Amino acid sequence: MTYQTILTSQDGPARIVTLNRRDKRNAVSTQMMQEIIDELKAAEADESVRAVIITGGPAFFSAGADLNEALQVKSAAQGIEYFGRWHKLNTAIEDTPKPVIAAIEGFCITGGLEFALACDLRVAGEGATFAVTSSRIGTVAGAGGTQRLPRIVGVAHALDILFSAEPIDAQEAHRIGLVNRLVAKGGALEAAKKLVAVYAQRAPMGLAFAKRAVHRGMQMDLASGIDLETFLVTTIYGTEDKQEGISAFLEKRTAQFKGK
């Protein structure tokens, strides 16, 4: 499939999506949103893909929303339509059964950070910076930032970031849990590929069910979340991969999972 705002490639089990609006500092346009959604669907249908990596390239991740588009939003109805596109993008990331990793170099700002927050993991290179600058321009984060950020870093850290609108560096982002892996500058993409290489040895349905249990369970009370977990684990116990996984462990050999 040919895209205008993203580049795609495959490296072993990893499908790599590179944001490609360099002249706009990878500002996320509505066209880019739809192209990423389309590529996620394609990756989901491709059995050779075990995880998706989203990167902005070696210089920066994303400056946020395309402000030329945001400037055209002047009514509540237009806002619902516009931000609905953001929610559709981020929901597509969370609903994709395969792991999605953001590999971040350079700045990751406002909508770009909200986009990265929807990914399952974030790997950052030294020198990366993170911010939600909405309060500087008289707005509030509208692509899920006020909800996903506190779920990841806690309420106090989230409010600190949202109130100040000042960037935090990669070390601080790693300390508060915003970033899962912190690596040398320029190494985020390769580090993400190494994670995918590990995931490729795991049972595909096991990863998909774990992802579903966590994302859905975080919206529930504990008892309901446990019920969901029980439903998923009893379902997966009837799969071929479960039989293969336990048999391989007992026989001291490497499991050969088939996603069945």
Steps between C-alpha positions, in 0.01 A plus 500: 500500500628847411482772764573872490570576867667182628766256384476128572752217500550162659803376688448135594190481721480879543282724283650847517282807445697823459319832523597689187406867507852627555428856387219515758709335774272198469193697606212253504241580235165330455642332190789361704254372761309303239814366334631370834165334567508337157854373558409360842220302336742370237752400767230324701406289197863407420609191694867582443460817709534438871512863616485854363757771566402862445785749467551855384852439379838597648436873556157527660183306568221753454428865574136413566182575313498682169406844634375616162229236530443570870454871425199416285320344797278785621188334635408217734369294207825544309695414815309177549569401139869596511587347836292197409763433233772510765305261719449267205876495436596434861228240545626322188845475661360362824262261322770358272567152646872527429739703717554857383823674605583869461871550425570862591793725416496877548187687596165332560253780561129531590304303237816308418532401865129418528545278195803330661305449822255278311787269401567202725862594571723801446872472431695825500850606407703731724422859410130436436261749658133475589232762562132582480493869414123551478481744793739732316253551216186519708377145448507163675639171373224352285639176356475301819793662681309591814390137535788283379779708655385461865429131440864458398693739726251570782282800572763728655757455222230541235372826648857629531552443128159638400518809723854609413494428124878475534698214346652224709811318388534130425652421839207653686254334263662166576504567875125566517413207273402694189783323315547123538853479358763774486787438260788690342408781264415358159438153641122503556404323179757222540399452863136471393597239240671296773178504702307377197752218453412383851125534440533296181597202717182528705154368425313756284167442671664520840627849419168604346300379799738661748470830315121476498486408869716795603336766283145391579571411860636847575153636428336263749486443872730222624232230525379564145858503375566164662186364335630618163839343567335171596295498180808564287725246671238224486453579132870483421535171689310339214752606235767301320764752606426438868552126450819563305632750753456278804622190316811683380575619854467150644708352218764773535479615139410822321128541439378534142196721522253526211250751630230233524 
